[in-house]
Amino acid sequence: MASSKEYLNFVLGQLSGLDEISAKPMMGEYLIYYRGKLVGGIYDDRLLVKSVQSAIEYMPQASYSLPYDGAKEMLLVNNVDDKDYLSGLFDAMFDELPQPKNTKR
């Protein structure tokens, strides 16, 4: 099942207090970037983030979920209705996220 544009717009609205939030469509789903770094994505109308240590500590009760078959497990964000919580999560994760790879040659 592909994610809806409405859910994407809702999540982006919840993150509107942060600078440089962007989304990239990918095979019916959406990848979410914060200041150029991949944080996670929207899969089947669920917000999933990378399972970096800072996210695990920020959301100790979060469950793991697969975005699609064959992928690495990610953390399911259940508290998307709380703008401050969501912004805090992305800020907490930022320093631990890898730098984007330069794919242009």
C-alpha positions in Angstrom: 0.0 0.0 0.0 1.4 3.4 -1.0 1.4 6.3 1.5 -1.0 9.1 1.0 0.0 12.7 0.1 -2.4 13.8 2.9 -0.4 11.9 5.5 2.9 13.3 4.1 1.5 16.8 4.3 0.3 16.2 7.9 3.8 15.0 9.0 5.5 17.9 7.2 3.1 20.3 8.9 4.0 18.8 12.3 7.7 19.4 11.5 7.2 22.9 10.1 9.0 24.5 13.1 12.3 22.9 11.9 14.5 24.4 9.2 15.2 22.4 6.0 12.7 19.6 6.2 12.1 17.9 2.9 10.5 14.8 1.4 11.4 12.8 -1.6 9.0 10.4 -3.2 10.3 6.9 -3.6 8.3 4.1 -5.1 4.9 5.2 -3.6 6.5 6.1 -0.2 8.4 9.2 1.0 11.9 9.7 2.4 12.2 12.4 5.0 15.3 14.6 5.3 16.3 17.1 8.0 19.0 19.6 7.0 20.1 17.2 4.2 20.3 14.1 6.3 18.0 11.1 5.9 16.0 10.7 9.1 13.5 8.1 8.0 10.4 8.0 5.9 6.7 7.5 5.6 5.8 3.9 4.7 2.2 2.7 4.5 1.1 6.0 6.2 3.4 5.3 9.2 6.3 7.5 10.2 9.4 5.4 10.7 12.9 6.7 11.7 16.3 5.2 11.7 17.1 3.3 14.8 20.1 5.3 15.9 20.9 5.3 19.7 19.5 8.9 20.2 16.1 7.9 18.8 16.1 4.7 20.9 16.7 6.8 24.0 14.2 9.4 23.0 11.5 6.8 22.4 12.3 3.9 24.8 8.8 2.4 24.3 8.9 2.5 20.5 8.4 -0.6 18.5 10.5 -1.8 15.6 8.9 -2.1 12.2 9.9 -3.0 8.7 9.3 -0.3 6.1 9.2 -3.0 3.4 10.3 -6.6 2.9 14.0 -7.0 3.0 14.7 -3.6 4.7 16.4 -2.9 8.0 14.1 -2.4 11.0 13.2 1.1 11.9 11.5 2.7 14.8 7.8 3.5 14.6 6.9 7.0 15.7 3.5 6.8 17.4 3.4 10.4 18.8 3.1 12.3 15.5 0.3 14.4 16.9 2.7 16.3 19.2 4.7 18.9 17.2 7.2 19.6 20.0 7.8 15.9 20.6 8.4 15.3 16.9 10.7 18.3 16.5 12.6 17.2 19.6 13.1 13.7 18.2 14.5 15.0 14.9 16.8 17.4 16.7 18.0 14.6 19.1 18.8 12.4 16.1 20.5 14.9 13.8 24.1 14.7 15.1 24.1 10.9 15.0 22.7 10.6 11.4 25.3 9.9 8.7 26.3 12.6 6.2 24.6 12.2 2.9 26.6 10.3 0.3 27.6 12.2 -2.8 26.0 10.3 -5.6 27.0 12.7 -8.4 30.1 11.8 -10.3 
